[in-house]
Amino acid sequence: MARLYIAGIRYISSPVAINLSINLNKIALLRNSRGGTNPSPKVAGNTCLDNGAYGLTLHWRGDNRHTREDDVRTLRALCDRRGAEFNLEGDQREELIAIAEELRVTQFTLVPVKPGEVTSDHGWDLPSQHDIVAPIVARLKAKGIRTAIFVDPNADMMAAVAATGVDRVEIYTEPYAAAWGKPQFKQEFERLKATARAAVAAGMKVNAGHDLDLRNMPLVAREIPEIDEVSIGHALLCDALYLGLAESVQRYARVCRGEAVDAPVTK
């Protein structure tokens, strides 16, 4: 039985393999900054799949600041050829829902977006936003697309989430990651764990994502067996600057199995 100490707290559990989906938005962002074709999300996607990734994720925003429509089409085709899952994320705008239907993406993760945000920083507020979420969920499920919605770590909201008919939740993990090594860590970790359990009890499966990295991911894999999938982008691609992309993906695949690995020094 493995023993893991975090912030003076002993956790005892056995690791559970969590599926790793890699978000390639930052590859597209770097490409766009120069206006050319390098680096290529397609080439990066192949490297990820060659080194332990279960699937690929893109979040196509309306301002096209990183992922663009052609990236969605290219990576959907790549995942189809490679037998990998393709997770498309984004808000409720029609062009995004329509391309998800057209391409029959493996999973669509509905994420609320507010103007001017740098990155996603909040989940859907349910039941108050039920009438936004539920029709989109029904529309995509009618096409055989697995649905997920982005939610804050709030166990009490899971019954209202399930009432939308969604297949999965993706729990926003930034509060957990930000609390790492701080006094509030145990509280945030328990909140994450309780939300995952409540989601499963309400009949949904569980994804998670946002600021998960080589340091904080092994504990999630060991202690929250309810989580099926994580979507990791920014941290993994930052680590790739120091370690190389292939090595970074291999290490993230290992932490998704609960293993402890060395993380690069970043400051």
Secondary structure as a PSIPRED ss2 file (coil, helix, strand):
# PSIPRED VFORMAT (PSIPRED V4.0)

   1 M C   1.000  0.000  0.000
   2 A E   0.000  0.000  1.000
   3 R E   0.000  0.000  1.000
   4 L E   0.000  0.000  1.000
   5 Y E   0.000  0.000  1.000
   6 I E   0.000  0.000  1.000
   7 A C   1.000  0.000  0.000
   8 G C   1.000  0.000  0.000
   9 I E   0.000  0.000  1.000
  10 R E   0.000  0.000  1.000
  11 Y E   0.000  0.000  1.000
  12 I E   0.000  0.000  1.000
  13 S E   0.000  0.000  1.000
  14 S C   1.000  0.000  0.000
  15 P C   1.000  0.000  0.000
  16 V C   1.000  0.000  0.000
  17 A C   1.000  0.000  0.000
  18 I C   1.000  0.000  0.000
  19 N E   0.000  0.000  1.000
  20 L E   0.000  0.000  1.000
  21 S E   0.000  0.000  1.000
  22 I E   0.000  0.000  1.000
  23 N E   0.000  0.000  1.000
  24 L C   1.000  0.000  0.000
  25 N H   0.000  1.000  0.000
  26 K H   0.000  1.000  0.000
  27 I H   0.000  1.000  0.000
  28 A H   0.000  1.000  0.000
  29 L H   0.000  1.000  0.000
  30 L H   0.000  1.000  0.000
  31 R H   0.000  1.000  0.000
  32 N H   0.000  1.000  0.000
  33 S H   0.000  1.000  0.000
  34 R H   0.000  1.000  0.000
  35 G C   1.000  0.000  0.000
  36 G C   1.000  0.000  0.000
  37 T C   1.000  0.000  0.000
  38 N C   1.000  0.000  0.000
  39 P C   1.000  0.000  0.000
  40 S C   1.000  0.000  0.000
  41 P H   0.000  1.000  0.000
  42 K H   0.000  1.000  0.000
  43 V H   0.000  1.000  0.000
  44 A H   0.000  1.000  0.000
  45 G H   0.000  1.000  0.000
  46 N H   0.000  1.000  0.000
  47 T H   0.000  1.000  0.000
  48 C H   0.000  1.000  0.000
  49 L H   0.000  1.000  0.000
  50 D H   0.000  1.000  0.000
  51 N C   1.000  0.000  0.000
  52 G C   1.000  0.000  0.000
  53 A C   1.000  0.000  0.000
  54 Y C   1.000  0.000  0.000
  55 G E   0.000  0.000  1.000
  56 L E   0.000  0.000  1.000
  57 T E   0.000  0.000  1.000
  58 L E   0.000  0.000  1.000
  59 H E   0.000  0.000  1.000
  60 W C   1.000  0.000  0.000
  61 R C   1.000  0.000  0.000
  62 G C   1.000  0.000  0.000
  63 D C   1.000  0.000  0.000
  64 N C   1.000  0.000  0.000
  65 R C   1.000  0.000  0.000
  66 H C   1.000  0.000  0.000
  67 T C   1.000  0.000  0.000
  68 R C   1.000  0.000  0.000
  69 E H   0.000  1.000  0.000
  70 D H   0.000  1.000  0.000
  71 D H   0.000  1.000  0.000
  72 V H   0.000  1.000  0.000
  73 R H   0.000  1.000  0.000
  74 T H   0.000  1.000  0.000
  75 L H   0.000  1.000  0.000
  76 R H   0.000  1.000  0.000
  77 A H   0.000  1.000  0.000
  78 L H   0.000  1.000  0.000
  79 C H   0.000  1.000  0.000
  80 D H   0.000  1.000  0.000
  81 R H   0.000  1.000  0.000
  82 R H   0.000  1.000  0.000
  83 G C   1.000  0.000  0.000
  84 A C   1.000  0.000  0.000
  85 E E   0.000  0.000  1.000
  86 F E   0.000  0.000  1.000
  87 N E   0.000  0.000  1.000
  88 L E   0.000  0.000  1.000
  89 E E   0.000  0.000  1.000
  90 G E   0.000  0.000  1.000
  91 D C   1.000  0.000  0.000
  92 Q C   1.000  0.000  0.000
  93 R C   1.000  0.000  0.000
  94 E H   0.000  1.000  0.000
  95 E H   0.000  1.000  0.000
  96 L H   0.000  1.000  0.000
  97 I H   0.000  1.000  0.000
  98 A H   0.000  1.000  0.000
  99 I H   0.000  1.000  0.000
 100 A H   0.000  1.000  0.000
 101 E H   0.000  1.000  0.000
 102 E H   0.000  1.000  0.000
 103 L H   0.000  1.000  0.000
 104 R C   1.000  0.000  0.000
 105 V C   1.000  0.000  0.000
 106 T C   1.000  0.000  0.000
 107 Q E   0.000  0.000  1.000
 108 F E   0.000  0.000  1.000
 109 T E   0.000  0.000  1.000
 110 L E   0.000  0.000  1.000
 111 V C   1.000  0.000  0.000
 112 P C   1.000  0.000  0.000
 113 V C   1.000  0.000  0.000
 114 K C   1.000  0.000  0.000
 115 P C   1.000  0.000  0.000
 116 G C   1.000  0.000  0.000
 117 E C   1.000  0.000  0.000
 118 V C   1.000  0.000  0.000
 119 T C   1.000  0.000  0.000
 120 S C   1.000  0.000  0.000
 121 D C   1.000  0.000  0.000
 122 H C   1.000  0.000  0.000
 123 G C   1.000  0.000  0.000
 124 W C   1.000  0.000  0.000
 125 D C   1.000  0.000  0.000
 126 L C   1.000  0.000  0.000
 127 P C   1.000  0.000  0.000
 128 S C   1.000  0.000  0.000
 129 Q C   1.000  0.000  0.000
 130 H H   0.000  1.000  0.000
 131 D H   0.000  1.000  0.000
 132 I H   0.000  1.000  0.000
 133 V H   0.000  1.000  0.000
 134 A H   0.000  1.000  0.000
 135 P H   0.000  1.000  0.000
 136 I H   0.000  1.000  0.000
 137 V H   0.000  1.000  0.000
 138 A H   0.000  1.000  0.000
 139 R H   0.000  1.000  0.000
 140 L H   0.000  1.000  0.000
 141 K H   0.000  1.000  0.000
 142 A C   1.000  0.000  0.000
 143 K C   1.000  0.000  0.000
 144 G C   1.000  0.000  0.000
 145 I C   1.000  0.000  0.000
 146 R E   0.000  0.000  1.000
 147 T E   0.000  0.000  1.000
 148 A E   0.000  0.000  1.000
 149 I E   0.000  0.000  1.000
 150 F E   0.000  0.000  1.000
 151 V E   0.000  0.000  1.000
 152 D C   1.000  0.000  0.000
 153 P C   1.000  0.000  0.000
 154 N C   1.000  0.000  0.000
 155 A H   0.000  1.000  0.000
 156 D H   0.000  1.000  0.000
 157 M H   0.000  1.000  0.000
 158 M H   0.000  1.000  0.000
 159 A H   0.000  1.000  0.000
 160 A H   0.000  1.000  0.000
 161 V H   0.000  1.000  0.000
 162 A H   0.000  1.000  0.000
 163 A C   1.000  0.000  0.000
 164 T C   1.000  0.000  0.000
 165 G C   1.000  0.000  0.000
 166 V C   1.000  0.000  0.000
 167 D C   1.000  0.000  0.000
 168 R E   0.000  0.000  1.000
 169 V E   0.000  0.000  1.000
 170 E E   0.000  0.000  1.000
 171 I E   0.000  0.000  1.000
 172 Y E   0.000  0.000  1.000
 173 T C   1.000  0.000  0.000
 174 E H   0.000  1.000  0.000
 175 P H   0.000  1.000  0.000
 176 Y H   0.000  1.000  0.000
 177 A H   0.000  1.000  0.000
 178 A H   0.000  1.000  0.000
 179 A C   1.000  0.000  0.000
 180 W C   1.000  0.000  0.000
 181 G C   1.000  0.000  0.000
 182 K C   1.000  0.000  0.000
 183 P C   1.000  0.000  0.000
 184 Q C   1.000  0.000  0.000
 185 F H   0.000  1.000  0.000
 186 K H   0.000  1.000  0.000
 187 Q H   0.000  1.000  0.000
 188 E H   0.000  1.000  0.000
 189 F H   0.000  1.000  0.000
 190 E H   0.000  1.000  0.000
 191 R H   0.000  1.000  0.000
 192 L H   0.000  1.000  0.000
 193 K H   0.000  1.000  0.000
 194 A H   0.000  1.000  0.000
 195 T H   0.000  1.000  0.000
 196 A H   0.000  1.000  0.000
 197 R H   0.000  1.000  0.000
 198 A H   0.000  1.000  0.000
 199 A H   0.000  1.000  0.000
 200 V H   0.000  1.000  0.000
 201 A H   0.000  1.000  0.000
 202 A C   1.000  0.000  0.000
 203 G C   1.000  0.000  0.000
 204 M C   1.000  0.000  0.000
 205 K E   0.000  0.000  1.000
 206 V E   0.000  0.000  1.000
 207 N E   0.000  0.000  1.000
 208 A E   0.000  0.000  1.000
 209 G E   0.000  0.000  1.000
 210 H C   1.000  0.000  0.000
 211 D C   1.000  0.000  0.000
 212 L C   1.000  0.000  0.000
 213 D C   1.000  0.000  0.000
 214 L C   1.000  0.000  0.000
 215 R C   1.000  0.000  0.000
 216 N C   1.000  0.000  0.000
 217 M H   0.000  1.000  0.000
 218 P H   0.000  1.000  0.000
 219 L H   0.000  1.000  0.000
 220 V H   0.000  1.000  0.000
 221 A H   0.000  1.000  0.000
 222 R H   0.000  1.000  0.000
 223 E H   0.000  1.000  0.000
 224 I C   1.000  0.000  0.000
 225 P C   1.000  0.000  0.000
 226 E C   1.000  0.000  0.000
 227 I E   0.000  0.000  1.000
 228 D E   0.000  0.000  1.000
 229 E E   0.000  0.000  1.000
 230 V E   0.000  0.000  1.000
 231 S E   0.000  0.000  1.000
 232 I E   0.000  0.000  1.000
 233 G C   1.000  0.000  0.000
 234 H H   0.000  1.000  0.000
 235 A H   0.000  1.000  0.000
 236 L H   0.000  1.000  0.000
 237 L H   0.000  1.000  0.000
 238 C H   0.000  1.000  0.000
 239 D H   0.000  1.000  0.000
 240 A H   0.000  1.000  0.000
 241 L H   0.000  1.000  0.000
 242 Y H   0.000  1.000  0.000
 243 L H   0.000  1.000  0.000
 244 G C   1.000  0.000  0.000
 245 L H   0.000  1.000  0.000
 246 A H   0.000  1.000  0.000
 247 E H   0.000  1.000  0.000
 248 S H   0.000  1.000  0.000
 249 V H   0.000  1.000  0.000
 250 Q H   0.000  1.000  0.000
 251 R H   0.000  1.000  0.000
 252 Y H   0.000  1.000  0.000
 253 A H   0.000  1.000  0.000
 254 R H   0.000  1.000  0.000
 255 V H   0.000  1.000  0.000
 256 C C   1.000  0.000  0.000
 257 R C   1.000  0.000  0.000
 258 G C   1.000  0.000  0.000
 259 E C   1.000  0.000  0.000
 260 A C   1.000  0.000  0.000
 261 V C   1.000  0.000  0.000
 262 D C   1.000  0.000  0.000
 263 A C   1.000  0.000  0.000
 264 P C   1.000  0.000  0.000
 265 V C   1.000  0.000  0.000
 266 T C   1.000  0.000  0.000
 267 K C   1.000  0.000  0.000
